[in-house]
């Protein structure tokens, strides 16, 4: 599941925002911080994610 989240949602959205640089830099940073928090929470709660 983390791999799918990265490939289909996180990476594709970052790629979209990257095309709009430099206007989207603040949004990119906010999105990275948010996704990091979500992924860290999932790794903490769901033990099987630690193997990925």
mmCIF entry with sequence, helices, sheets and N, C-alpha, C, O atoms, coordinates in Angstrom:
data_MODEL
# 
_entry.id   MODEL 
# 
_entity.id                         1 
_entity.type                       polymer 
_entity.pdbx_number_of_molecules   1 
# 
_entity_poly.entity_id                      1 
_entity_poly.type                           'polypeptide(L)' 
_entity_poly.nstd_linkage                   no 
_entity_poly.nstd_monomer                   no 
_entity_poly.pdbx_seq_one_letter_code       
;(UNK)(UNK)(UNK)(UNK)(UNK)(UNK)(UNK)(UNK)(UNK)(UNK)(UNK)(UNK)(UNK)(UNK)(UNK)(UNK)
(UNK)(UNK)(UNK)(UNK)(UNK)(UNK)(UNK)(UNK)(UNK)(UNK)(UNK)(UNK)(UNK)(UNK)(UNK)(UNK)
(UNK)(UNK)(UNK)(UNK)(UNK)(UNK)(UNK)(UNK)(UNK)(UNK)(UNK)(UNK)(UNK)(UNK)(UNK)(UNK)
(UNK)(UNK)(UNK)(UNK)
;
_entity_poly.pdbx_seq_one_letter_code_can   XXXXXXXXXXXXXXXXXXXXXXXXXXXXXXXXXXXXXXXXXXXXXXXXXXXX 
_entity_poly.pdbx_strand_id                 A 
# 
loop_
_entity_poly_seq.entity_id 
_entity_poly_seq.num 
_entity_poly_seq.mon_id 
_entity_poly_seq.hetero 
1 1  UNK n 
1 2  UNK n 
1 3  UNK n 
1 4  UNK n 
1 5  UNK n 
1 6  UNK n 
1 7  UNK n 
1 8  UNK n 
1 9  UNK n 
1 10 UNK n 
1 11 UNK n 
1 12 UNK n 
1 13 UNK n 
1 14 UNK n 
1 15 UNK n 
1 16 UNK n 
1 17 UNK n 
1 18 UNK n 
1 19 UNK n 
1 20 UNK n 
1 21 UNK n 
1 22 UNK n 
1 23 UNK n 
1 24 UNK n 
1 25 UNK n 
1 26 UNK n 
1 27 UNK n 
1 28 UNK n 
1 29 UNK n 
1 30 UNK n 
1 31 UNK n 
1 32 UNK n 
1 33 UNK n 
1 34 UNK n 
1 35 UNK n 
1 36 UNK n 
1 37 UNK n 
1 38 UNK n 
1 39 UNK n 
1 40 UNK n 
1 41 UNK n 
1 42 UNK n 
1 43 UNK n 
1 44 UNK n 
1 45 UNK n 
1 46 UNK n 
1 47 UNK n 
1 48 UNK n 
1 49 UNK n 
1 50 UNK n 
1 51 UNK n 
1 52 UNK n 
# 
_struct_asym.id          A 
_struct_asym.entity_id   1 
# 
loop_
_struct_conf.conf_type_id 
_struct_conf.id 
_struct_conf.pdbx_PDB_helix_id 
_struct_conf.beg_label_comp_id 
_struct_conf.beg_label_asym_id 
_struct_conf.beg_label_seq_id 
_struct_conf.pdbx_beg_PDB_ins_code 
_struct_conf.end_label_comp_id 
_struct_conf.end_label_asym_id 
_struct_conf.end_label_seq_id 
_struct_conf.pdbx_end_PDB_ins_code 
_struct_conf.beg_auth_comp_id 
_struct_conf.beg_auth_asym_id 
_struct_conf.beg_auth_seq_id 
_struct_conf.end_auth_comp_id 
_struct_conf.end_auth_asym_id 
_struct_conf.end_auth_seq_id 
_struct_conf.pdbx_PDB_helix_class 
_struct_conf.details 
_struct_conf.pdbx_PDB_helix_length 
HELX_P HELX_P1 AA1 UNK A 2  ? UNK A 4  ? UNK A 2  UNK A 4  1 ? 3  
HELX_P HELX_P2 AA2 UNK A 5  ? UNK A 10 ? UNK A 5  UNK A 10 3 ? 6  
HELX_P HELX_P3 AA3 UNK A 11 ? UNK A 18 ? UNK A 11 UNK A 18 1 ? 8  
HELX_P HELX_P4 AA4 UNK A 25 ? UNK A 45 ? UNK A 25 UNK A 45 1 ? 21 
HELX_P HELX_P5 AA5 UNK A 47 ? UNK A 51 ? UNK A 47 UNK A 51 5 ? 5  
# 
_struct_conf_type.id          HELX_P 
_struct_conf_type.criteria    ? 
_struct_conf_type.reference   ? 
# 
loop_
_atom_site.group_PDB 
_atom_site.id 
_atom_site.type_symbol 
_atom_site.label_atom_id 
_atom_site.label_alt_id 
_atom_site.label_comp_id 
_atom_site.label_asym_id 
_atom_site.label_entity_id 
_atom_site.label_seq_id 
_atom_site.pdbx_PDB_ins_code 
_atom_site.Cartn_x 
_atom_site.Cartn_y 
_atom_site.Cartn_z 
_atom_site.occupancy 
_atom_site.B_iso_or_equiv 
_atom_site.pdbx_formal_charge 
_atom_site.auth_seq_id 
_atom_site.auth_comp_id 
_atom_site.auth_asym_id 
_atom_site.auth_atom_id 
_atom_site.pdbx_PDB_model_num 
ATOM 1   N N  . UNK A 1 1  ? 0.811  -1.203 0.000   1.00 0.00 ? 1  UNK A N  1 
ATOM 2   C CA . UNK A 1 1  ? 0.000  0.000  0.000   1.00 0.00 ? 1  UNK A CA 1 
ATOM 3   C C  . UNK A 1 1  ? 0.861  1.278  0.000   1.00 0.00 ? 1  UNK A C  1 
ATOM 4   O O  . UNK A 1 1  ? 0.542  2.204  -0.746  1.00 0.00 ? 1  UNK A O  1 
ATOM 5   N N  . UNK A 1 2  ? 1.918  1.370  0.787   1.00 0.00 ? 2  UNK A N  1 
ATOM 6   C CA . UNK A 1 2  ? 2.727  2.596  0.716   1.00 0.00 ? 2  UNK A CA 1 
ATOM 7   C C  . UNK A 1 2  ? 3.300  2.832  -0.678  1.00 0.00 ? 2  UNK A C  1 
ATOM 8   O O  . UNK A 1 2  ? 3.420  3.975  -1.119  1.00 0.00 ? 2  UNK A O  1 
ATOM 9   N N  . UNK A 1 3  ? 3.652  1.758  -1.365  1.00 0.00 ? 3  UNK A N  1 
ATOM 10  C CA . UNK A 1 3  ? 4.190  1.913  -2.714  1.00 0.00 ? 3  UNK A CA 1 
ATOM 11  C C  . UNK A 1 3  ? 3.131  2.467  -3.650  1.00 0.00 ? 3  UNK A C  1 
ATOM 12  O O  . UNK A 1 3  ? 3.422  3.337  -4.472  1.00 0.00 ? 3  UNK A O  1 
ATOM 13  N N  . UNK A 1 4  ? 1.930  1.983  -3.536  1.00 0.00 ? 4  UNK A N  1 
ATOM 14  C CA . UNK A 1 4  ? 0.831  2.506  -4.358  1.00 0.00 ? 4  UNK A CA 1 
ATOM 15  C C  . UNK A 1 4  ? 0.531  3.959  -4.041  1.00 0.00 ? 4  UNK A C  1 
ATOM 16  O O  . UNK A 1 4  ? 0.288  4.769  -4.936  1.00 0.00 ? 4  UNK A O  1 
ATOM 17  N N  . UNK A 1 5  ? 0.551  4.279  -2.750  1.00 0.00 ? 5  UNK A N  1 
ATOM 18  C CA . UNK A 1 5  ? 0.297  5.667  -2.354  1.00 0.00 ? 5  UNK A CA 1 
ATOM 19  C C  . UNK A 1 5  ? 1.353  6.577  -2.973  1.00 0.00 ? 5  UNK A C  1 
ATOM 20  O O  . UNK A 1 5  ? 1.041  7.659  -3.470  1.00 0.00 ? 5  UNK A O  1 
ATOM 21  N N  . UNK A 1 6  ? 2.610  6.126  -2.939  1.00 0.00 ? 6  UNK A N  1 
ATOM 22  C CA . UNK A 1 6  ? 3.679  6.934  -3.518  1.00 0.00 ? 6  UNK A CA 1 
ATOM 23  C C  . UNK A 1 6  ? 3.489  7.095  -5.014  1.00 0.00 ? 6  UNK A C  1 
ATOM 24  O O  . UNK A 1 6  ? 3.550  8.206  -5.539  1.00 0.00 ? 6  UNK A O  1 
ATOM 25  N N  . UNK A 1 7  ? 3.258  5.981  -5.699  1.00 0.00 ? 7  UNK A N  1 
ATOM 26  C CA . UNK A 1 7  ? 3.219  6.004  -7.162  1.00 0.00 ? 7  UNK A CA 1 
ATOM 27  C C  . UNK A 1 7  ? 2.001  6.740  -7.716  1.00 0.00 ? 7  UNK A C  1 
ATOM 28  O O  . UNK A 1 7  ? 2.134  7.549  -8.634  1.00 0.00 ? 7  UNK A O  1 
ATOM 29  N N  . UNK A 1 8  ? 0.836  6.473  -7.176  1.00 0.00 ? 8  UNK A N  1 
ATOM 30  C CA . UNK A 1 8  ? -0.393 6.990  -7.778  1.00 0.00 ? 8  UNK A CA 1 
ATOM 31  C C  . UNK A 1 8  ? -0.907 8.297  -7.190  1.00 0.00 ? 8  UNK A C  1 
ATOM 32  O O  . UNK A 1 8  ? -1.694 8.995  -7.829  1.00 0.00 ? 8  UNK A O  1 
ATOM 33  N N  . UNK A 1 9  ? -0.477 8.631  -5.998  1.00 0.00 ? 9  UNK A N  1 
ATOM 34  C CA . UNK A 1 9  ? -1.003 9.888  -5.452  1.00 0.00 ? 9  UNK A CA 1 
ATOM 35  C C  . UNK A 1 9  ? 0.102  10.884 -5.128  1.00 0.00 ? 9  UNK A C  1 
ATOM 36  O O  . UNK A 1 9  ? 0.071  12.013 -5.617  1.00 0.00 ? 9  UNK A O  1 
ATOM 37  N N  . UNK A 1 10 ? 1.053  10.500 -4.335  1.00 0.00 ? 10 UNK A N  1 
ATOM 38  C CA . UNK A 1 10 ? 2.068  11.452 -3.882  1.00 0.00 ? 10 UNK A CA 1 
ATOM 39  C C  . UNK A 1 10 ? 2.955  11.902 -5.036  1.00 0.00 ? 10 UNK A C  1 
ATOM 40  O O  . UNK A 1 10 ? 3.085  13.100 -5.289  1.00 0.00 ? 10 UNK A O  1 
ATOM 41  N N  . UNK A 1 11 ? 3.559  10.959 -5.728  1.00 0.00 ? 11 UNK A N  1 
ATOM 42  C CA . UNK A 1 11 ? 4.499  11.306 -6.794  1.00 0.00 ? 11 UNK A CA 1 
ATOM 43  C C  . UNK A 1 11 ? 3.809  12.032 -7.946  1.00 0.00 ? 11 UNK A C  1 
ATOM 44  O O  . UNK A 1 11 ? 4.339  13.011 -8.471  1.00 0.00 ? 11 UNK A O  1 
ATOM 45  N N  . UNK A 1 12 ? 2.647  11.563 -8.332  1.00 0.00 ? 12 UNK A N  1 
ATOM 46  C CA . UNK A 1 12 ? 1.970  12.202 -9.466  1.00 0.00 ? 12 UNK A CA 1 
ATOM 47  C C  . UNK A 1 12 ? 1.567  13.641 -9.135  1.00 0.00 ? 12 UNK A C  1 
ATOM 48  O O  . UNK A 1 12 ? 1.638  14.520 -9.993  1.00 0.00 ? 12 UNK A O  1 
ATOM 49  N N  . UNK A 1 13 ? 1.147  13.877 -7.894  1.00 0.00 ? 13 UNK A N  1 
ATOM 50  C CA . UNK A 1 13 ? 0.787  15.239 -7.508  1.00 0.00 ? 13 UNK A CA 1 
ATOM 51  C C  . UNK A 1 13 ? 2.028  16.132 -7.425  1.00 0.00 ? 13 UNK A C  1 
ATOM 52  O O  . UNK A 1 13 ? 1.984  17.293 -7.834  1.00 0.00 ? 13 UNK A O  1 
ATOM 53  N N  . UNK A 1 14 ? 3.133  15.595 -6.898  1.00 0.00 ? 14 UNK A N  1 
ATOM 54  C CA . UNK A 1 14 ? 4.370  16.379 -6.861  1.00 0.00 ? 14 UNK A CA 1 
ATOM 55  C C  . UNK A 1 14 ? 4.867  16.709 -8.262  1.00 0.00 ? 14 UNK A C  1 
ATOM 56  O O  . UNK A 1 14 ? 5.386  17.798 -8.504  1.00 0.00 ? 14 UNK A O  1 
ATOM 57  N N  . UNK A 1 15 ? 4.707  15.769 -9.177  1.00 0.00 ? 15 UNK A N  1 
ATOM 58  C CA . UNK A 1 15 ? 5.111  16.009 -10.556 1.00 0.00 ? 15 UNK A CA 1 
ATOM 59  C C  . UNK A 1 15 ? 4.273  17.129 -11.175 1.00 0.00 ? 15 UNK A C  1 
ATOM 60  O O  . UNK A 1 15 ? 4.789  17.969 -11.913 1.00 0.00 ? 15 UNK A O  1 
ATOM 61  N N  . UNK A 1 16 ? 3.000  17.130 -10.869 1.00 0.00 ? 16 UNK A N  1 
ATOM 62  C CA . UNK A 1 16 ? 2.113  18.178 -11.356 1.00 0.00 ? 16 UNK A CA 1 
ATOM 63  C C  . UNK A 1 16 ? 2.513  19.537 -10.785 1.00 0.00 ? 16 UNK A C  1 
ATOM 64  O O  . UNK A 1 16 ? 2.574  20.527 -11.514 1.00 0.00 ? 16 UNK A O  1 
ATOM 65  N N  . UNK A 1 17 ? 2.779  19.582 -9.501  1.00 0.00 ? 17 UNK A N  1 
ATOM 66  C CA . UNK A 1 17 ? 3.193  20.841 -8.879  1.00 0.00 ? 17 UNK A CA 1 
ATOM 67  C C  . UNK A 1 17 ? 4.558  21.305 -9.377  1.00 0.00 ? 17 UNK A C  1 
ATOM 68  O O  . UNK A 1 17 ? 4.805  22.505 -9.495  1.00 0.00 ? 17 UNK A O  1 
ATOM 69  N N  . UNK A 1 18 ? 5.432  20.365 -9.664  1.00 0.00 ? 18 UNK A N  1 
ATOM 70  C CA . UNK A 1 18 ? 6.770  20.721 -10.137 1.00 0.00 ? 18 UNK A CA 1 
ATOM 71  C C  . UNK A 1 18 ? 6.720  21.456 -11.476 1.00 0.00 ? 18 UNK A C  1 
ATOM 72  O O  . UNK A 1 18 ? 7.572  22.298 -11.758 1.00 0.00 ? 18 UNK A O  1 
ATOM 73  N N  . UNK A 1 19 ? 5.741  21.141 -12.282 1.00 0.00 ? 19 UNK A N  1 
ATOM 74  C CA . UNK A 1 19 ? 5.599  21.841 -13.572 1.00 0.00 ? 19 UNK A CA 1 
ATOM 75  C C  . UNK A 1 19 ? 5.253  23.313 -13.384 1.00 0.00 ? 19 UNK A C  1 
ATOM 76  O O  . UNK A 1 19 ? 5.493  24.130 -14.273 1.00 0.00 ? 19 UNK A O  1 
ATOM 77  N N  . UNK A 1 20 ? 4.693  23.648 -12.232 1.00 0.00 ? 20 UNK A N  1 
ATOM 78  C CA . UNK A 1 20 ? 4.258  25.020 -11.960 1.00 0.00 ? 20 UNK A CA 1 
ATOM 79  C C  . UNK A 1 20 ? 5.250  25.816 -11.121 1.00 0.00 ? 20 UNK A C  1 
ATOM 80  O O  . UNK A 1 20 ? 4.913  26.884 -10.609 1.00 0.00 ? 20 UNK A O  1 
ATOM 81  N N  . UNK A 1 21 ? 6.477  25.301 -10.975 1.00 0.00 ? 21 UNK A N  1 
ATOM 82  C CA . UNK A 1 21 ? 7.476  26.044 -10.213 1.00 0.00 ? 21 UNK A CA 1 
ATOM 83  C C  . UNK A 1 21 ? 7.788  27.360 -10.897 1.00 0.00 ? 21 UNK A C  1 
ATOM 84  O O  . UNK A 1 21 ? 7.739  27.401 -12.126 1.00 0.00 ? 21 UNK A O  1 
ATOM 85  N N  . UNK A 1 22 ? 8.092  28.397 -10.224 1.00 0.00 ? 22 UNK A N  1 
ATOM 86  C CA . UNK A 1 22 ? 8.306  28.606 -8.803  1.00 0.00 ? 22 UNK A CA 1 
ATOM 87  C C  . UNK A 1 22 ? 7.045  28.996 -8.040  1.00 0.00 ? 22 UNK A C  1 
ATOM 88  O O  . UNK A 1 22 ? 7.091  29.135 -6.818  1.00 0.00 ? 22 UNK A O  1 
ATOM 89  N N  . UNK A 1 23 ? 5.921  29.175 -8.731  1.00 0.00 ? 23 UNK A N  1 
ATOM 90  C CA . UNK A 1 23 ? 4.692  29.608 -8.042  1.00 0.00 ? 23 UNK A CA 1 
ATOM 91  C C  . UNK A 1 23 ? 4.195  28.574 -7.035  1.00 0.00 ? 23 UNK A C  1 
ATOM 92  O O  . UNK A 1 23 ? 3.562  28.941 -6.045  1.00 0.00 ? 23 UNK A O  1 
ATOM 93  N N  . UNK A 1 24 ? 4.466  27.308 -7.262  1.00 0.00 ? 24 UNK A N  1 
ATOM 94  C CA . UNK A 1 24 ? 3.902  26.254 -6.421  1.00 0.00 ? 24 UNK A CA 1 
ATOM 95  C C  . UNK A 1 24 ? 4.850  25.780 -5.328  1.00 0.00 ? 24 UNK A C  1 
ATOM 96  O O  . UNK A 1 24 ? 4.566  24.778 -4.673  1.00 0.00 ? 24 UNK A O  1 
ATOM 97  N N  . UNK A 1 25 ? 5.956  26.461 -5.111  1.00 0.00 ? 25 UNK A N  1 
ATOM 98  C CA . UNK A 1 25 ? 6.941  26.004 -4.144  1.00 0.00 ? 25 UNK A CA 1 
ATOM 99  C C  . UNK A 1 25 ? 6.359  25.877 -2.736  1.00 0.00 ? 25 UNK A C  1 
ATOM 100 O O  . UNK A 1 25 ? 6.636  24.895 -2.047  1.00 0.00 ? 25 UNK A O  1 
ATOM 101 N N  . UNK A 1 26 ? 5.568  26.836 -2.301  1.00 0.00 ? 26 UNK A N  1 
ATOM 102 C CA . UNK A 1 26 ? 4.964  26.766 -0.974  1.00 0.00 ? 26 UNK A CA 1 
ATOM 103 C C  . UNK A 1 26 ? 4.019  25.573 -0.861  1.00 0.00 ? 26 UNK A C  1 
ATOM 104 O O  . UNK A 1 26 ? 3.963  24.915 0.178   1.00 0.00 ? 26 UNK A O  1 
ATOM 105 N N  . UNK A 1 27 ? 3.284  25.300 -1.922  1.00 0.00 ? 27 UNK A N  1 
ATOM 106 C CA . UNK A 1 27 ? 2.365  24.162 -1.919  1.00 0.00 ? 27 UNK A CA 1 
ATOM 107 C C  . UNK A 1 27 ? 3.116  22.835 -1.899  1.00 0.00 ? 27 UNK A C  1 
ATOM 108 O O  . UNK A 1 27 ? 2.692  21.878 -1.251  1.00 0.00 ? 27 UNK A O  1 
ATOM 109 N N  . UNK A 1 28 ? 4.234  22.792 -2.616  1.00 0.00 ? 28 UNK A N  1 
ATOM 110 C CA . UNK A 1 28 ? 5.052  21.580 -2.627  1.00 0.00 ? 28 UNK A CA 1 
ATOM 111 C C  . UNK A 1 28 ? 5.573  21.286 -1.218  1.00 0.00 ? 28 UNK A C  1 
ATOM 112 O O  . UNK A 1 28 ? 5.491  20.152 -0.746  1.00 0.00 ? 28 UNK A O  1 
ATOM 113 N N  . UNK A 1 29 ? 6.098  22.290 -0.563  1.00 0.00 ? 29 UNK A N  1 
ATOM 114 C CA . UNK A 1 29 ? 6.626  22.100 0.780   1.00 0.00 ? 29 UNK A CA 1 
ATOM 115 C C  . UNK A 1 29 ? 5.542  21.678 1.758   1.00 0.00 ? 29 UNK A C  1 
ATOM 116 O O  . UNK A 1 29 ? 5.756  20.780 2.573   1.00 0.00 ? 29 UNK A O  1 
ATOM 117 N N  . UNK A 1 30 ? 4.389  22.310 1.685   1.00 0.00 ? 30 UNK A N  1 
ATOM 118 C CA . UNK A 1 30 ? 3.283  21.942 2.570   1.00 0.00 ? 30 UNK A CA 1 
ATOM 119 C C  . UNK A 1 30 ? 2.823  20.515 2.301   1.00 0.00 ? 30 UNK A C  1 
ATOM 120 O O  . UNK A 1 30 ? 2.524  19.770 3.235   1.00 0.00 ? 30 UNK A O  1 
ATOM 121 N N  . UNK A 1 31 ? 2.765  20.132 1.030   1.00 0.00 ? 31 UNK A N  1 
ATOM 122 C CA . UNK A 1 31 ? 2.338  18.778 0.674   1.00 0.00 ? 31 UNK A CA 1 
ATOM 123 C C  . UNK A 1 31 ? 3.354  17.746 1.152   1.00 0.00 ? 31 UNK A C  1 
ATOM 124 O O  . UNK A 1 31 ? 2.968  16.682 1.635   1.00 0.00 ? 31 UNK A O  1 
ATOM 125 N N  . UNK A 1 32 ? 4.634  18.042 1.025   1.00 0.00 ? 32 UNK A N  1 
ATOM 126 C CA . UNK A 1 32 ? 5.666  17.107 1.493   1.00 0.00 ? 32 UNK A CA 1 
ATOM 127 C C  . UNK A 1 32 ? 5.576  16.925 3.003   1.00 0.00 ? 32 UNK A C  1 
ATOM 128 O O  . UNK A 1 32 ? 5.647  15.798 3.495   1.00 0.00 ? 32 UNK A O  1 
ATOM 129 N N  . UNK A 1 33 ? 5.421  18.011 3.737   1.00 0.00 ? 33 UNK A N  1 
ATOM 130 C CA . UNK A 1 33 ? 5.301  17.898 5.191   1.00 0.00 ? 33 UNK A CA 1 
ATOM 131 C C  . UNK A 1 33 ? 4.067  17.085 5.576   1.00 0.00 ? 33 UNK A C  1 
ATOM 132 O O  . UNK A 1 33 ? 4.130  16.245 6.474   1.00 0.00 ? 33 UNK A O  1 
ATOM 133 N N  . UNK A 1 34 ? 2.964  17.332 4.909   1.00 0.00 ? 34 UNK A N  1 
ATOM 134 C CA . UNK A 1 34 ? 1.732  16.609 5.219   1.00 0.00 ? 34 UNK A CA 1 
ATOM 135 C C  . UNK A 1 34 ? 1.856  15.123 4.893   1.00 0.00 ? 34 UNK A C  1 
ATOM 136 O O  . UNK A 1 34 ? 1.478  14.281 5.707   1.00 0.00 ? 34 UNK A O  1 
ATOM 137 N N  . UNK A 1 35 ? 2.371  14.797 3.731   1.00 0.00 ? 35 UNK A N  1 
ATOM 138 C CA . UNK A 1 35 ? 2.496  13.388 3.358   1.00 0.00 ? 35 UNK A CA 1 
ATOM 139 C C  . UNK A 1 35 ? 3.511  12.672 4.238   1.00 0.00 ? 35 UNK A C  1 
ATOM 140 O O  . UNK A 1 35 ? 3.338  11.491 4.540   1.00 0.00 ? 35 UNK A O  1 
ATOM 141 N N  . UNK A 1 36 ? 4.559  13.361 4.652   1.00 0.00 ? 36 UNK A N  1 
ATOM 142 C CA . UNK A 1 36 ? 5.515  12.745 5.569   1.00 0.00 ? 36 UNK A CA 1 
ATOM 143 C C  . UNK A 1 36 ? 4.841  12.392 6.891   1.00 0.00 ? 36 UNK A C  1 
ATOM 144 O O  . UNK A 1 36 ? 5.064  11.310 7.434   1.00 0.00 ? 36 UNK A O  1 
ATOM 145 N N  . UNK A 1 37 ? 4.029  13.291 7.402   1.00 0.00 ? 37 UNK A N  1 
ATOM 146 C CA . UNK A 1 37 ? 3.319  13.032 8.652   1.00 0.00 ? 37 UNK A CA 1 
ATOM 147 C C  . UNK A 1 37 ? 2.367  11.855 8.511   1.00 0.00 ? 37 UNK A C  1 
ATOM 148 O O  . UNK A 1 37 ? 2.284  11.010 9.402   1.00 0.00 ? 37 UNK A O  1 
ATOM 149 N N  . UNK A 1 38 ? 1.655  11.797 7.403   1.00 0.00 ? 38 UNK A N  1 
ATOM 150 C CA . UNK A 1 38 ? 0.710  10.698 7.181   1.00 0.00 ? 38 UNK A CA 1 
ATOM 151 C C  . UNK A 1 38 ? 1.451  9.372  7.074   1.00 0.00 ? 38 UNK A C  1 
ATOM 152 O O  . UNK A 1 38 ? 1.050  8.388  7.695   1.00 0.00 ? 38 UNK A O  1 
ATOM 153 N N  . UNK A 1 39 ? 2.533  9.335  6.290   1.00 0.00 ? 39 UNK A N  1 
ATOM 154 C CA . UNK A 1 39 ? 3.283  8.089  6.121   1.00 0.00 ? 39 UNK A CA 1 
ATOM 155 C C  . UNK A 1 39 ? 3.939  7.663  7.432   1.00 0.00 ? 39 UNK A C  1 
ATOM 156 O O  . UNK A 1 39 ? 3.964  6.473  7.749   1.00 0.00 ? 39 UNK A O  1 
ATOM 157 N N  . UNK A 1 40 ? 4.463  8.604  8.188   1.00 0.00 ? 40 UNK A N  1 
ATOM 158 C CA . UNK A 1 40 ? 5.061  8.274  9.482   1.00 0.00 ? 40 UNK A CA 1 
ATOM 159 C C  . UNK A 1 40 ? 4.009  7.714  10.432  1.00 0.00 ? 40 UNK A C  1 
ATOM 160 O O  . UNK A 1 40 ? 4.282  6.777  11.182  1.00 0.00 ? 40 UNK A O  1 
ATOM 161 N N  . UNK A 1 41 ? 2.827  8.276  10.403  1.00 0.00 ? 41 UNK A N  1 
ATOM 162 C CA . UNK A 1 41 ? 1.732  7.770  11.231  1.00 0.00 ? 41 UNK A CA 1 
ATOM 163 C C  . UNK A 1 41 ? 1.352  6.348  10.822  1.00 0.00 ? 41 UNK A C  1 
ATOM 164 O O  . UNK A 1 41 ? 1.141  5.487  11.677  1.00 0.00 ? 41 UNK A O  1 
ATOM 165 N N  . UNK A 1 42 ? 1.266  6.107  9.526   1.00 0.00 ? 42 UNK A N  1 
ATOM 166 C CA . UNK A 1 42 ? 0.934  4.762  9.059   1.00 0.00 ? 42 UNK A CA 1 
ATOM 167 C C  . UNK A 1 42 ? 2.011  3.751  9.443   1.00 0.00 ? 42 UNK A C  1 
ATOM 168 O O  . UNK A 1 42 ? 1.692  2.635  9.854   1.00 0.00 ? 42 UNK A O  1 
ATOM 169 N N  . UNK A 1 43 ? 3.268  4.125  9.315   1.00 0.00 ? 43 UNK A N  1 
ATOM 170 C CA . UNK A 1 43 ? 4.342  3.222  9.709   1.00 0.00 ? 43 UNK A CA 1 
ATOM 171 C C  . UNK A 1 43 ? 4.295  2.916  11.199  1.00 0.00 ? 43 UNK A C  1 
ATOM 172 O O  . UNK A 1 43 ? 4.627  1.810  11.626  1.00 0.00 ? 43 UNK A O  1 
ATOM 173 N N  . UNK A 1 44 ? 3.883  3.896  11.980  1.00 0.00 ? 44 UNK A N  1 
ATOM 174 C CA . UNK A 1 44 ? 3.813  3.714  13.436  1.00 0.00 ? 44 UNK A CA 1 
ATOM 175 C C  . UNK A 1 44 ? 2.635  2.818  13.821  1.00 0.00 ? 44 UNK A C  1 
ATOM 176 O O  . UNK A 1 44 ? 2.766  1.972  14.704  1.00 0.00 ? 44 UNK A O  1 
ATOM 177 N N  . UNK A 1 45 ? 1.493  2.998  13.167  1.00 0.00 ? 45 UNK A N  1 
ATOM 178 C CA . UNK A 1 45 ? 0.273  2.278  13.523  1.00 0.00 ? 45 UNK A CA 1 
ATOM 179 C C  . UNK A 1 45 ? 0.215  0.882  12.909  1.00 0.00 ? 45 UNK A C  1 
ATOM 180 O O  . UNK A 1 45 ? -0.215 -0.063 13.572  1.00 0.00 ? 45 UNK A O  1 
ATOM 181 N N  . UNK A 1 46 ? 0.635  0.738  11.667  1.00 0.00 ? 46 UNK A N  1 
ATOM 182 C CA . UNK A 1 46 ? 0.509  -0.524 10.946  1.00 0.00 ? 46 UNK A CA 1 
ATOM 183 C C  . UNK A 1 46 ? 1.892  -1.167 10.843  1.00 0.00 ? 46 UNK A C  1 
ATOM 184 O O  . UNK A 1 46 ? 2.706  -0.737 10.027  1.00 0.00 ? 46 UNK A O  1 
ATOM 185 N N  . UNK A 1 47 ? 2.170  -2.189 11.655  1.00 0.00 ? 47 UNK A N  1 
ATOM 186 C CA . UNK A 1 47 ? 3.511  -2.767 11.700  1.00 0.00 ? 47 UNK A CA 1 
ATOM 187 C C  . UNK A 1 47 ? 4.005  -3.370 10.386  1.00 0.00 ? 47 UNK A C  1 
ATOM 188 O O  . UNK A 1 47 ? 5.212  -3.392 10.143  1.00 0.00 ? 47 UNK A O  1 
ATOM 189 N N  . UNK A 1 48 ? 3.123  -3.851 9.550   1.00 0.00 ? 48 UNK A N  1 
ATOM 190 C CA . UNK A 1 48 ? 3.555  -4.487 8.306   1.00 0.00 ? 48 UNK A CA 1 
ATOM 191 C C  . UNK A 1 48 ? 4.176  -3.475 7.338   1.00 0.00 ? 48 UNK A C  1 
ATOM 192 O O  . UNK A 1 48 ? 4.941  -3.866 6.456   1.00 0.00 ? 48 UNK A O  1 
ATOM 193 N N  . UNK A 1 49 ? 3.862  -2.187 7.483   1.00 0.00 ? 49 UNK A N  1 
ATOM 194 C CA . UNK A 1 49 ? 4.433  -1.164 6.618   1.00 0.00 ? 49 UNK A CA 1 
ATOM 195 C C  . UNK A 1 49 ? 5.931  -0.986 6.865   1.00 0.00 ? 49 UNK A C  1 
ATOM 196 O O  . UNK A 1 49 ? 6.632  -0.458 6.001   1.00 0.00 ? 49 UNK A O  1 
ATOM 197 N N  . UNK A 1 50 ? 6.430  -1.407 8.007   1.00 0.00 ? 50 UNK A N  1 
ATOM 198 C CA . UNK A 1 50 ? 7.844  -1.249 8.312   1.00 0.00 ? 50 UNK A CA 1 
ATOM 199 C C  . UNK A 1 50 ? 8.721  -2.081 7.383   1.00 0.00 ? 50 UNK A C  1 
ATOM 200 O O  . UNK A 1 50 ? 9.895  -1.760 7.194   1.00 0.00 ? 50 UNK A O  1 
ATOM 201 N N  . UNK A 1 51 ? 8.179  -3.129 6.810   1.00 0.00 ? 51 UNK A N  1 
ATOM 202 C CA . UNK A 1 51 ? 8.942  -3.965 5.882   1.00 0.00 ? 51 UNK A CA 1 
ATOM 203 C C  . UNK A 1 51 ? 9.092  -3.325 4.518   1.00 0.00 ? 51 UNK A C  1 
ATOM 204 O O  . UNK A 1 51 ? 9.942  -3.744 3.733   1.00 0.00 ? 51 UNK A O  1 
ATOM 205 N N  . UNK A 1 52 ? 8.291  -2.328 4.221   1.00 0.00 ? 52 UNK A N  1 
ATOM 206 C CA . UNK A 1 52 ? 8.321  -1.712 2.887   1.00 0.00 ? 52 UNK A CA 1 
ATOM 207 C C  . UNK A 1 52 ? 9.374  -0.644 2.796   1.00 0.00 ? 52 UNK A C  1 
ATOM 208 O O  . UNK A 1 52 ? 9.535  -0.024 1.745   1.00 0.00 ? 52 UNK A O  1 
# 
